[in-house]
Amino acid sequence: MHLVYPAVLAALLFCVGVYGVLARRNVVLVLMSVELMLNAVNLNLVAFDAWLRDAVHAGQALTLFTITVAAAEIGLGLAVVLLVFRTRGTADVDRLTLLGDPSEAAPEAAATEPEGRAA
């Protein structure tokens, strides 16, 4: 088996994932891009395991571990995204600047307003 084909495919998948993380504004699409990057790593692990003819199949074992971590990551990530969407009404990464409760930040913003402009 040639190692070049899966390595090039994994590099392309990883580059698409990096582009998705850097360019996307929707949190769900960012999580999908992270999954693409993890799948590129999995492809490399299995390809190198087959190429090296490892007796203990360490690459495949690491791939199973990576799949488990990715499943946990996507489960927790989607739970956080749903919670943020319920409280803020948006899943846009650029609009999520405050980590705290938005209702707690409102009195601080009103305190910094000039007296003539406060309603």
C-alpha positions in Angstrom: 0.0 0.0 0.0 1.3 3.4 -0.9 1.4 5.8 2.0 1.2 8.9 -0.1 -2.5 8.6 -1.0 -4.0 8.5 2.5 -1.4 11.0 3.8 -2.4 13.5 1.0 -6.1 12.9 1.7 -5.6 13.4 5.4 -3.7 16.6 4.8 -6.5 17.9 2.6 -9.1 17.0 5.2 -7.0 18.7 7.9 -6.6 21.9 5.8 -10.4 22.0 5.2 -11.0 21.6 8.9 -8.5 24.4 9.8 -10.2 26.7 7.2 -13.6 25.9 8.7 -12.4 26.7 12.2 -10.9 30.0 11.2 -13.5 31.2 8.7 -16.8 30.0 10.0 -18.9 32.1 12.4 -21.5 29.4 13.3 -20.5 27.3 16.3 -22.0 24.1 14.9 -19.9 24.5 11.7 -16.8 25.1 13.8 -17.5 21.9 15.7 -17.9 20.0 12.4 -14.6 21.4 11.3 -12.9 20.2 14.4 -14.4 16.7 13.7 -12.9 16.9 10.2 -9.5 17.6 11.7 -9.8 14.6 14.1 -10.9 12.3 11.3 -7.8 13.4 9.3 -5.7 12.4 12.3 -7.5 9.1 12.5 -6.8 8.4 8.8 -3.1 9.1 9.4 -3.0 6.8 12.4 -4.6 3.9 10.6 -2.5 4.4 7.4 0.8 4.5 9.3 -0.3 1.5 11.3 -0.9 -0.5 8.2 2.3 0.8 6.5 4.5 -0.1 9.5 2.7 -3.5 10.0 2.7 -3.0 13.7 2.1 -6.2 15.6 0.1 -4.6 18.4 -1.9 -2.2 16.1 -1.2 0.8 18.2 -2.4 3.2 15.5 -5.8 1.5 15.5 -6.0 1.6 19.3 -5.2 5.3 19.3 -7.9 5.8 16.6 -10.5 4.2 18.8 -9.4 6.4 21.7 -9.6 9.5 19.4 -13.1 8.5 18.3 -14.2 8.2 21.9 -12.7 11.6 22.8 -14.4 13.1 19.7 -17.8 11.7 20.6 -17.5 13.1 24.1 -16.3 16.5 22.7 -19.2 16.8 20.3 -21.7 15.8 22.9 -20.5 18.4 25.4 -20.0 21.0 22.6 -23.5 20.6 21.3 -24.9 20.9 24.8 -23.0 24.1 25.4 -24.1 25.5 22.0 -27.7 24.7 22.8 -27.5 26.4 26.2 -25.9 29.5 24.7 -28.5 29.6 21.9 -31.3 29.4 24.4 -30.0 32.2 26.6 -28.5 34.5 23.9 -30.6 33.6 20.8 -27.6 33.3 18.5 -25.0 30.7 17.7 -22.7 33.3 16.0 -19.1 33.1 17.4 -18.4 36.8 16.9 -21.5 37.9 18.9 -20.6 35.8 21.9 -18.2 38.1 23.6 -19.3 37.9 27.2 -18.9 34.6 29.1 -21.2 35.6 32.0 -24.9 36.1 32.2 -26.0 38.9 29.7 -28.6 40.2 32.3 -25.7 40.8 34.8 -23.8 42.8 32.2 -26.7 45.2 31.5 -26.4 47.3 34.7 -22.7 47.8 34.2 -23.4 49.1 30.7 -26.1 51.4 32.0 -23.8 52.8 34.7 -21.2 53.9 32.1 -23.8 55.8 30.0 -23.9 59.6 30.3 -26.7 60.9 32.4 -28.6 62.5 29.6 -28.7 59.4 27.5 -29.8 56.9 30.2 -33.5 55.8 29.8 
